[in-house]
Amino acid sequence: METLLKIKNLKIDYAVRGGTLSAVNNVSLDIKPKEIFAFLGESGCGKSTLSLAIMRLLMDRNTSVSGEIEFKGTNLLTLSNHEMNRVRGRKIGMIFQNPLDSLNPVYRSGTQVYEALTLDNVTRQQAWSKVLQLYQDVKIPDAERRMKSFPNEMSGGMRQRVMIAMMLSRNPELLIADEPTTALDVTTEAQILNIMLSLREQYGTAILVITHNLGIVAEIADRVGVMYAGELVEMGDVNTIFENPLHPYTKALMRALPRHSKNVGRISTIEGTVPRIIGEYIGCRFENRCPFAIDICRSKTPTMREITTGHFVSCHREEIL
């Protein structure tokens, strides 16, 4: 199958006091058409930074981005700002973490979706008809009335639906969803996930999901990438990652999942925090929290290797792989 998005050796550094902060380091992956790819990892692991790099929203003098981000064969990092503006929305859309921050409080919600449609030279009547259809597609009740509502008059779930409608208004081939169900109750969360799955089938959109919620990943993802301290440490199809995790960090995440039984004891935790990497770093970034760390973990950086077909792991310990 052809590749829609291909990231190769992506490295993102921020200029900070005292040196250079490594936010993303040597990440390579690909996403296929209509595929749902999920990024897992704790806060501070570089997931959102990577998504912003895909949208070219990190290009300032304090940020260094190297490597390749190819969308349908075109390296997005080489495009001019004008050329990139043609990609955003039309080819790649993004749902940001907090829809209330992303929506303009002084404009009605429907007007903001309508505004995106006018970029495609459609008539006013066609644009408003499409807005109504999109609101119905994302299951907003009483869609015609809600088009006239301001963001503060809508619930969190409603605002998230508006953001999804806005991003789908121009039929992008890739939709990036950064924590799409944050702060939503479980019922609304389930509805949002069902909407994303149905829209994937309806519009043929590939989806890159960024989340801390392993339940979401298990329910909707086709493949999973696990990130730690800016590096991709494990990648594979969702069943393999959940049933046979190999990297010590992935195993620790799985052990931290709540269980249905009350007899399994306390939920496991991962001691320590994600390190803040300043400058060049030699060794495994998970070494100081890993119960299996040995000398080579501190002296040599591991590389990603394919253990079984489609299952990639970055770890030195042969016996646990």
C-alpha positions in Angstrom: 0.0 0.0 0.0 1.2 3.5 -0.8 2.5 5.8 2.0 0.6 9.0 2.8 3.0 10.5 5.3 6.6 9.5 5.7 8.8 10.9 8.5 12.5 10.2 8.3 15.1 10.9 10.9 13.2 13.9 12.3 15.0 15.9 14.9 13.6 18.9 16.7 15.6 21.0 19.1 14.7 24.1 21.1 17.2 26.9 22.0 17.0 27.3 25.8 19.1 28.9 28.5 22.1 26.6 29.0 22.1 24.9 25.6 19.7 23.0 23.3 16.7 21.1 24.4 16.1 17.8 22.5 12.3 17.6 22.0 12.2 15.0 19.2 15.2 12.8 18.3 15.7 10.7 15.1 12.0 9.6 14.7 11.1 7.7 11.6 7.6 6.3 10.7 5.0 6.1 8.0 1.2 6.4 7.9 -0.9 4.9 5.1 -4.2 6.2 3.6 -7.2 5.6 5.8 -5.0 4.3 8.6 -5.4 5.3 12.3 -2.0 5.7 13.9 -1.7 6.5 17.6 1.1 8.0 19.6 1.4 6.9 23.2 3.6 8.3 26.0 3.7 10.5 29.1 3.5 14.3 29.0 6.8 15.8 27.7 7.7 12.9 25.4 7.4 15.0 22.2 4.1 13.8 20.8 2.5 17.2 20.3 5.8 18.8 19.2 6.0 16.2 16.4 2.4 16.9 15.3 3.1 20.7 15.2 6.2 20.0 13.1 4.0 18.1 10.6 1.8 21.2 10.3 5.0 23.5 10.1 3.9 25.4 13.2 7.3 25.3 14.8 9.3 27.3 12.4 10.8 30.1 14.5 14.4 31.2 15.3 14.4 29.3 18.6 13.6 26.0 16.9 15.8 23.7 14.8 14.0 21.1 12.7 15.9 18.6 10.5 15.1 15.4 8.7 12.3 14.8 6.3 8.5 15.0 6.6 7.1 13.8 3.3 3.4 14.1 2.4 2.6 12.1 -0.7 6.2 12.4 -1.8 6.7 16.1 -1.1 9.0 17.2 1.8 6.9 19.7 3.8 10.1 21.1 5.4 11.2 22.5 2.0 7.9 24.3 1.1 7.6 28.1 1.3 5.0 29.5 3.8 2.6 30.2 0.9 2.9 26.6 -0.4 2.4 25.3 3.1 -0.7 27.3 3.5 -2.2 25.3 0.7 -1.4 22.1 2.5 -2.9 23.1 5.9 -6.7 22.4 6.0 -6.9 21.2 2.4 -4.6 18.2 2.8 -3.7 18.0 6.5 -6.1 19.2 9.2 -5.5 19.3 13.0 -7.7 19.2 16.0 -5.9 20.9 18.9 -6.1 19.9 22.6 -8.5 22.5 23.9 -11.3 23.4 21.5 -12.3 26.5 23.5 -8.9 28.0 22.9 -9.0 27.1 19.2 -12.5 28.6 18.5 -12.9 32.4 18.4 -15.3 33.4 21.2 -16.7 36.4 19.3 -17.9 34.5 16.3 -20.7 32.0 16.0 -19.5 28.4 15.6 -21.1 27.9 12.2 -19.4 31.1 10.9 -16.0 29.7 11.8 -16.6 26.5 9.8 -18.1 28.6 7.0 -15.0 30.7 6.9 -12.8 27.6 6.1 -15.1 26.6 3.2 -14.9 30.0 1.5 -11.2 29.3 0.8 -12.4 26.9 -1.8 -14.3 29.4 -3.9 -17.7 28.0 -3.3 -20.9 30.1 -3.2 -22.3 31.4 0.0 -25.3 29.1 -0.2 -23.1 26.0 -1.0 -20.9 26.8 2.0 -23.8 27.1 4.5 -25.3 23.9 3.2 -22.0 22.2 3.7 -21.7 23.5 7.2 -25.2 22.1 8.1 -24.2 18.8 6.5 -21.0 18.6 8.5 -22.8 19.4 11.8 -25.1 16.6 11.0 -22.2 14.3 10.1 -20.5 14.9 13.5 -23.8 14.2 15.3 -24.5 17.7 16.6 -28.2 17.7 17.7 -30.4 20.5 16.4 -27.6 21.4 14.0 -29.2 24.4 12.4 -29.7 26.1 15.7 -26.2 25.1 17.0 -24.6 26.8 13.9 -25.7 30.1 15.4 -24.3 29.4 18.9 -21.2 31.0 20.3 -18.5 28.6 21.6 -19.2 29.6 25.3 -22.8 28.5 24.8 -21.7 24.9 23.9 -20.5 22.0 26.0 -17.0 20.6 25.7 -18.2 17.7 23.6 -20.1 20.1 21.3 -17.1 22.3 20.8 -15.0 19.2 20.0 -17.5 18.2 17.4 -17.3 21.7 15.8 -13.6 21.4 15.6 -13.9 18.0 13.9 -16.4 19.5 11.5 -14.1 22.4 10.8 -11.1 20.2 10.1 -13.2 17.9 7.8 -14.8 20.8 5.9 -12.1 20.7 3.2 -11.8 16.9 3.2 -8.2 16.6 4.3 -6.4 13.3 3.6 -4.7 13.3 7.0 -6.3 14.5 10.3 -4.1 15.0 13.3 -6.1 14.7 16.6 -4.1 16.0 19.6 -5.9 14.7 22.8 -9.3 14.8 21.1 -11.2 13.6 24.2 -9.4 15.5 27.0 -11.7 16.7 29.8 -14.8 14.9 28.2 -16.9 12.5 30.1 -16.8 8.9 29.1 -20.1 9.0 27.3 -19.1 12.0 25.2 -15.7 10.4 24.7 -17.3 7.3 23.2 -19.4 9.4 20.9 -16.4 11.4 19.6 -14.5 8.1 18.9 -17.4 6.7 17.0 -17.6 9.8 15.0 -13.9 9.6 14.1 -14.3 6.0 13.0 -17.3 6.7 10.9 -15.8 9.7 9.3 -12.7 7.7 8.4 -14.9 5.4 6.4 -17.0 8.2 5.0 -14.3 10.5 3.9 -11.3 8.1 3.6 -9.3 10.2 6.0 -6.1 8.9 7.7 -5.9 9.9 11.4 -2.9 10.5 13.6 -4.1 10.3 17.2 -2.1 11.7 20.1 -3.3 10.6 23.5 -2.4 9.3 27.0 -5.5 7.1 27.1 -4.6 3.5 26.3 -8.3 2.7 26.1 -8.8 5.0 23.2 -5.8 3.5 21.4 -7.1 -0.1 21.9 -10.5 0.9 20.5 -9.7 2.8 17.4 -6.0 2.5 16.4 -4.5 0.3 13.6 -0.9 0.9 14.6 0.8 2.4 17.6 4.0 4.3 18.2 5.3 4.6 21.8 7.4 7.7 22.5 9.7 8.4 25.4 11.8 11.6 25.9 11.5 12.5 22.3 12.3 9.1 20.8 10.2 6.4 19.3 11.0 3.3 21.4 8.4 0.8 20.0 6.1 0.6 17.1 3.7 -2.1 15.8 0.1 -3.0 15.1 -2.3 -2.4 18.0 -2.8 -6.1 18.9 1.0 -6.7 19.0 1.7 -3.7 21.2 -1.1 -4.6 23.7 -0.6 -8.4 23.8 3.2 -8.6 23.4 4.9 -5.3 24.4 8.7 -5.7 24.4 10.3 -2.4 25.4 10.5 -2.0 29.2 8.7 1.4 28.9 5.8 0.0 26.9 5.6 -2.9 29.4 5.5 -0.4 32.3 2.7 1.5 30.6 0.6 -1.7 30.1 1.1 -2.6 33.8 -0.2 0.8 34.8 -3.6 0.0 33.1 -6.5 -0.3 35.6 -7.8 -3.9 35.8 -11.4 -5.2 36.0 -10.6 -7.4 39.0 -10.2 -6.1 42.5 -7.7 -9.0 43.3 -4.8 -7.8 41.3 -3.5 -5.4 44.0 -2.3 -1.8 43.4 -1.8 -0.4 39.9 1.8 -0.4 38.9 3.6 3.0 38.6 6.7 4.1 36.8 9.1 5.7 39.3 10.7 9.0 38.3 9.9 11.5 35.5 10.7 12.0 31.8 14.2 13.5 31.6 14.8 17.0 30.1 17.6 16.3 27.6 19.9 19.3 27.1 22.6 18.9 24.5 23.9 15.6 23.1 22.9 12.5 25.0 24.6 9.1 24.8 22.8 6.0 25.9 19.2 5.0 26.4 16.9 7.8 27.6 14.9 5.4 29.7 17.9 4.0 31.4 17.5 5.8 34.8 14.0 4.5 35.2 14.5 1.0 33.7 14.7 -2.0 36.0 16.6 -3.9 33.2 19.3 -1.3 32.6 22.9 -2.6 32.1 26.2 -0.8 31.4 25.6 -0.7 27.6 22.4 1.2 28.2 24.4 4.1 29.7 27.2 4.1 27.1 25.5 3.4 23.7 22.3 4.8 22.2 20.0 1.9 21.0 18.7 1.8 17.5 15.3 0.8 16.2 15.2 -2.8 14.8 12.5 -5.1 13.5 11.9 -8.0 15.9 9.0 -9.5 13.9 7.2 -8.3 10.8 6.1 -4.7 11.4 7.1 -4.8 15.1 10.0 -2.4 15.8 11.8 -1.9 19.2 14.7 0.2 20.4 16.4 -1.7 23.2 19.8 -3.2 24.0 18.5 -6.2 26.1 18.3 -9.2 23.8 16.9 -11.5 26.5 13.8 -9.4 27.0 13.1 -9.0 23.3 
